[in-house]
Amino acid sequence: MVTRRSFLKASGGLGALALLQGCELDDKDDASTSAADPQQNDPPQNNPPSNDPSPTTPAPTDPPVSTSKIYDLPAQDAELHFLKRTSFGVSQADYDAIKQSGIDAYLDQQLNPASITDPAESAIGSLFSLLALSGAELYSRRKESGFQNDVKRELQNAAIYRACYGKRQLYEVMVEFWSNHFSIDAASGILRLFKVVDDRDVIRPNALGKFRDLLHASAKSPAMLEYLDNDDNRKGGPNENYARELMELHTLGVDGGYSHEDVLEVARCFTGWRYVRDEISFTFSANRHDDDEKTVLGQIIPAGGGITDGEKVLDILLAHPSTAKFIATKLVRRFVSDLPPQTLIDKVAQTFTDTDGDIKAMLRAIFSSTEFASAHDSKFARPMEFTCAAVRAVAPDPDKYYPGRSIYNMLRLMEQLPFEWSPPDGYPDVMTYWLNSMGLTRRWQHAVLFAESRDNGSSHAYELVNTAIKADELVDELTAAVLHRPLTAEDRAQLIAMVVGAGDPQRSLTEDELKASSEKIVGLLLSSPYCQVR
Amino acid sequence: MLVSRRNFMGKLGASALSLLVSPASAAEDTKKDVLVCVFQRGAMDGLNAVVPYAEGRYYDLRPTLGIAAPGSGDGSAIDLDGQFGLHPAMAPLKAQYDVGNMAIVHAAGATQVDHSHFSAQRLMELGLNSQGEAPGGWLARYLNSQSIAGGIFQAISVANSTQKSLSGYPEALAMASAADFKLTSRYAAETSVLLSGLSAQQNTLGGQMASTLTALDTFGSLGVEDLPVDNGANYANNSFARAMKQAAQYIKADIGTEIICVDTGGWDHHNNLASRLNGKLTELSEGLAAFVQDMGARMANVTVITMTEFGRRAKENSSNGTDHGRGSCMFAVGNNVNGGKVYTDWPGLAENQLRKGDLEITTDYRTVLGELVNKRMRGGPLDEIFPGYTMPAELGLFKA
């Protein structure tokens, strides 16, 4: 009998594809992503399959290789690797700056965003003026026609604008990270207004601060209280939604050591935590609070604690080793690899414990690690990173290009608009979720259109052409501008061949040829594996 | 070395078109239905979707949210069998039940679920009962167990990502939109050929790029998005209806599709359950009913199955909602379903019959899927597809 496997093996290419993709990588379930989990063992990406992983064969038990590249690309320098992981894409200006200052000085600056003069921030103020409204003002205007959608759109476009043009890139990366850790779906309803306050008062002030401050602020965020129903949680009628997700998604992780009874007890502790609707502000209703004694994770919370019951719960969770591990795992997955190496998780978790959850200290621990240094090309660019990186490389001047239309629409189609992930676990952070035929098709469609699109007469791609006259010069110039790293010799030869066809490769190109070829080359570079990894 | 996509395909020894339809699907095979697998994410309240109205305890647990017994006026349940009634928003599917093409499995689920949406969904999509038993999804293991290679459109996710049930089967395609599954810019044809040369490595990314380019090559000229809706079916304007309409087009295109996965989100009703569940059940029922009508005679070879990660607490909460529970229900729709029946070993709602306040699970969801694989799909090694599960006697849910 010809099994499907043997058919594919006999056929060559596809067999290898099937085998190499054989294992699933979990995208959401943090508890199952530790390196020790046999389900997480993906074969090293560029090695041939060693055997037939039939479905019942246990996966190998060796720890996964944290540095497995998604695609084998020519070497890039350490500065480029660092920039790609700590930004929404590499701009020429940032690349020049880090090459001059070195990584350490650049990181110091990025970790102190207030020290960076950022023209994007003044632009935000005038482009998105609704975001400056107070909670009371936002609420009072809620019935104006189109107002709530306008507010939501401004909030999303501000995030996109900052990702594309902000100078405080690492800060914005962390804002995005925590916005997903404390995810709130603001796609519709009153959350469109509430999320503005959450973004402004909870996430942004604390994105590079202490995790404790973030957690406490989030627990009192009207948007979170509304999104996870704690506003309805009252004495005698608990609503467990926030209590469960607080432990599963915000602190301990699903296997972090809590029980169903803990969920019920934590819910009791948070009874009476509500918001004042017309101010979009926090309030505690003592008359709705269950003030009897509770037991959370084995610790007794005495009767009569009032609002401090919930605050104590947060501090119990903060002190629990599962929380340090859970936060460390997510950070390492974000910055290093879909298969976060246990050695680095342990180190970052220790930093969490030692520094009371200092986010800057954890980031420094990651960026100074050998695991980070060796993890080139091991993260897949998600839609937000893919589209914004293209803007940063190809359309670097905000006076010539506004990303709030085409990038917004692309992210809507690719389903990664900021603040619109429906379940409370935030957008997935691993390739297995984002790499698929629909996503690639949308990327390619976008890349080619974006390269040839025109804002002020000349296409984005042609704007990048400086001194090139011949085909090889054109390919090299555009490669440097878009990728900041060399192509393989084969890839370079293919692009040059595309430009000159059967003609003399050394002839000078006409302006029309330069225009058309630059658009094709940039479209191809953006579509290629070089721009799908970060 | 320049490996063009054409060369790559050539190496397979088959043209794209001959890969389109597998040999077996060309043969007469009455046991092979197209499976449409619908996942209701967020945990559907099975007790209000299919109401155990004959049990008075139901109304004690749900004084506010309970759906009135059949014949009690507006908003009352639609009787099914003297014991259970359909939520009134599910009226569009009642005709399917009445003609014997819809069955319900009640008090079903994964018995080891722990109230976490994310681990419970993952568990069900992997076809497991506890974490860590096997890599990949249950549908991927089914597909990989088949002795005959499928076509390139064999498994389609009508979404922007492929479901975990298909993880481990990298040939599965995500095709949220037939209209968008093409490259249209003026350099598209040229770049798509060159792109295959720039992505020739045989790793996960290179493989996905190659298979996507192959699928685009074939699909672009088929005009699938222009296939009309048949039989006067009327799809509503919501994401589930659009996905079912899309699924129908893939089936009508006869491109060798055997498995279609569709998601419907938004079932996590911790508050305001009455209106929110009403809306979701309306979407689900209207969408499935429109699909059945659109498919018409093709329903002789299509089976729809629904699943959700768990049910909800038997007792309503103080926000007019329900918190996370255990047992829920599954719906099976198609001409090959032994329908017109609620299949259940009903566990009861008395305090000592509930498990910590939750409806107990008396039918493992894999019992339903296993019978589906055996009777309406090509069959396969159930002990591999659902590792560690010993299949009990079949429910008789599907025609042999």
Contacts between the chains, C-beta under 8 A, distances in Angstrom:
chain1	res1	chain2	res2	distance
A	1	B	147	5.4
A	2	B	147	6.3
A	2	B	148	7.5
A	3	B	147	5.4
A	4	B	143	7.7
A	4	B	144	6.4
A	4	B	145	7.8
A	4	B	146	5.3
A	4	B	147	6.3
A	4	B	148	6.7
A	4	B	149	5.2
A	4	B	150	7.7
A	5	B	144	7.1
A	7	B	148	7.8
A	7	B	149	4.8
A	8	B	149	6.8
A	11	B	11	7.3
A	11	B	12	4.6
A	11	B	13	6.1
A	11	B	14	7.6
A	12	B	11	4.8
A	12	B	12	6.7
A	13	B	8	5.6
A	13	B	11	5.6
A	13	B	12	6.4
A	13	B	202	6.3
A	13	B	207	8.0
A	13	B	210	7.1
A	14	B	12	6.3
A	14	B	171	7.4
A	14	B	207	7.8
A	14	B	211	7.5
A	16	B	202	4.3
A	16	B	207	7.2
A	17	B	170	5.6
A	17	B	171	7.7
A	17	B	202	6.4
A	17	B	204	7.9
A	17	B	206	7.9
A	17	B	207	3.1
A	17	B	208	7.7
A	17	B	210	7.1
A	17	B	211	6.7
A	18	B	144	7.8
A	18	B	169	7.6
A	18	B	170	5.7
A	18	B	171	6.8
A	18	B	207	7.9
A	20	B	170	7.8
A	20	B	202	6.9
A	20	B	203	5.8
A	20	B	204	5.7
A	20	B	207	6.4
A	21	B	168	7.3
A	21	B	170	3.5
A	21	B	204	5.1
A	21	B	207	6.3
A	21	B	208	7.6
A	22	B	135	6.9
A	22	B	136	6.8
A	22	B	168	5.4
A	22	B	170	7.8
A	23	B	135	4.7
A	23	B	136	6.8
A	23	B	168	6.7
A	24	B	126	7.7
A	24	B	135	5.9
A	24	B	136	5.3
A	24	B	137	6.9
A	24	B	164	6.4
A	24	B	167	3.5
A	24	B	168	5.7
A	26	B	122	6.7
A	26	B	164	8.0
A	28	B	118	5.0
A	28	B	122	7.5
A	29	B	118	5.2
A	29	B	119	5.7
A	29	B	122	5.4
A	31	B	119	7.1
A	32	B	119	7.7
A	32	B	122	7.6
A	32	B	131	6.0
A	32	B	132	7.3
A	37	B	132	6.7
A	38	B	132	6.6
A	38	B	135	7.9
A	39	B	131	7.9
A	39	B	132	6.0
A	39	B	135	5.4
A	45	B	203	4.5
A	45	B	204	5.9
A	46	B	201	7.0
A	46	B	203	5.5
A	48	B	202	7.9
A	53	B	135	7.4
A	54	B	144	7.9
A	54	B	384	7.7
A	55	B	134	6.2
A	55	B	135	7.4
A	55	B	136	6.4
A	55	B	140	7.9
A	55	B	141	4.2
A	55	B	144	6.0
A	55	B	145	7.0
A	55	B	168	7.5
A	55	B	384	5.0
A	55	B	385	7.5
A	55	B	387	7.6
A	56	B	134	6.8
A	56	B	383	7.8
A	56	B	384	5.0
A	56	B	387	6.0
A	59	B	135	5.5
A	70	B	203	7.2
A	70	B	204	6.8
A	70	B	205	5.3
A	71	B	201	6.0
A	71	B	203	6.2
A	71	B	205	5.0
A	71	B	206	6.7
A	72	B	201	6.1
A	72	B	203	7.4
A	228	B	270	7.9
A	229	B	270	4.5
A	229	B	271	5.1
A	229	B	319	5.9
A	229	B	321	7.2
A	232	B	270	7.6
A	232	B	271	5.2
A	232	B	317	7.8
A	232	B	318	6.6
A	232	B	319	3.4
A	232	B	321	7.6
A	233	B	318	7.9
A	233	B	319	7.7
A	234	B	318	5.8
A	236	B	318	6.9
A	237	B	317	6.1
A	237	B	318	2.0
A	237	B	319	7.3
A	238	B	317	6.9
A	238	B	318	7.0
A	239	B	270	5.7
A	239	B	271	6.8
A	239	B	317	5.3
A	239	B	318	6.6
A	239	B	319	4.9
A	239	B	321	7.1
A	239	B	323	7.0
A	240	B	270	7.6
A	240	B	317	7.6
A	240	B	323	4.5
A	240	B	324	7.1
A	241	B	268	7.9
A	241	B	270	4.3
A	241	B	323	7.0
A	244	B	115	6.8
A	244	B	116	7.6
A	244	B	324	7.0
A	248	B	116	5.6
A	248	B	118	7.6
A	254	B	114	7.6
A	254	B	116	5.0
A	254	B	118	6.8
A	254	B	119	5.4
A	260	B	114	7.8
A	260	B	115	6.5
A	260	B	356	6.5
A	263	B	115	7.4
A	380	B	205	7.6
A	413	B	160	7.9
A	413	B	180	7.1
A	414	B	160	6.4
A	415	B	160	4.8
A	415	B	161	8.0
A	422	B	265	5.1
A	422	B	266	6.7
A	423	B	41	7.2
A	423	B	42	7.3
A	423	B	117	6.5
A	423	B	118	7.5
A	423	B	265	7.3
A	423	B	268	7.6
A	425	B	118	5.8
A	431	B	204	7.3
A	431	B	205	7.9
A	432	B	167	6.5
A	433	B	161	5.4
A	434	B	161	7.0
A	435	B	204	6.9
A	435	B	205	6.5
A	435	B	208	5.4
A	436	B	157	7.5
A	436	B	160	7.5
A	436	B	161	5.7
A	436	B	162	5.1
A	436	B	173	7.5
A	436	B	174	3.8
A	436	B	208	6.9
A	437	B	173	4.5
A	437	B	174	5.2
A	437	B	175	6.7
A	437	B	181	7.6
A	437	B	208	7.0
A	437	B	211	6.9
A	437	B	212	4.1
A	437	B	215	5.9
A	437	B	216	8.0
A	438	B	159	7.4
A	438	B	160	5.2
A	438	B	161	7.7
A	438	B	173	7.6
A	438	B	174	3.9
A	438	B	175	5.7
A	438	B	176	5.1
A	438	B	177	7.6
A	438	B	180	7.5
A	438	B	181	6.9
A	439	B	160	6.3
A	439	B	161	7.3
A	439	B	174	6.8
A	440	B	208	6.5
A	440	B	209	6.2
A	440	B	212	4.7
A	441	B	180	6.9
A	441	B	181	5.8
A	441	B	182	7.3
A	441	B	183	6.9
A	441	B	212	6.3
A	441	B	216	6.4
A	442	B	160	7.9
A	442	B	180	6.8
A	444	B	183	5.8
A	444	B	188	7.8
A	444	B	191	7.3
A	444	B	192	7.4
A	444	B	195	7.0
A	445	B	180	7.6
A	445	B	183	5.6
A	445	B	184	6.7
A	445	B	185	6.6
A	445	B	188	7.7
A	448	B	183	7.2
A	448	B	185	4.1
A	448	B	187	5.5
A	448	B	188	6.1
A	448	B	191	5.7
A	449	B	185	5.0
A	452	B	185	6.9
A	452	B	186	7.3
A	452	B	187	7.0
A	490	B	1	6.8
A	490	B	2	6.5
A	490	B	197	7.8
A	491	B	197	7.7
A	491	B	198	5.5
A	493	B	2	7.8
A	494	B	2	6.4
A	494	B	194	6.2
A	494	B	197	5.1
A	494	B	198	6.8
A	495	B	194	7.6
A	498	B	190	7.4
A	498	B	194	5.9
A	519	B	187	6.7
A	520	B	187	5.1
A	520	B	190	6.5
A	520	B	191	6.3
A	523	B	185	7.5
A	523	B	187	6.0
A	523	B	191	5.5
A	524	B	191	5.3
A	524	B	194	5.8
A	524	B	195	6.4
A	524	B	198	6.5
A	527	B	191	6.5
A	527	B	195	5.5
A	527	B	198	7.8
A	528	B	195	6.6
A	528	B	198	4.3
A	528	B	199	6.5
A	529	B	198	6.9
A	529	B	199	5.5
A	529	B	201	7.5
A	529	B	205	5.5
A	529	B	206	7.0
A	529	B	209	7.3
A	532	B	205	6.2
A	533	B	205	7.7
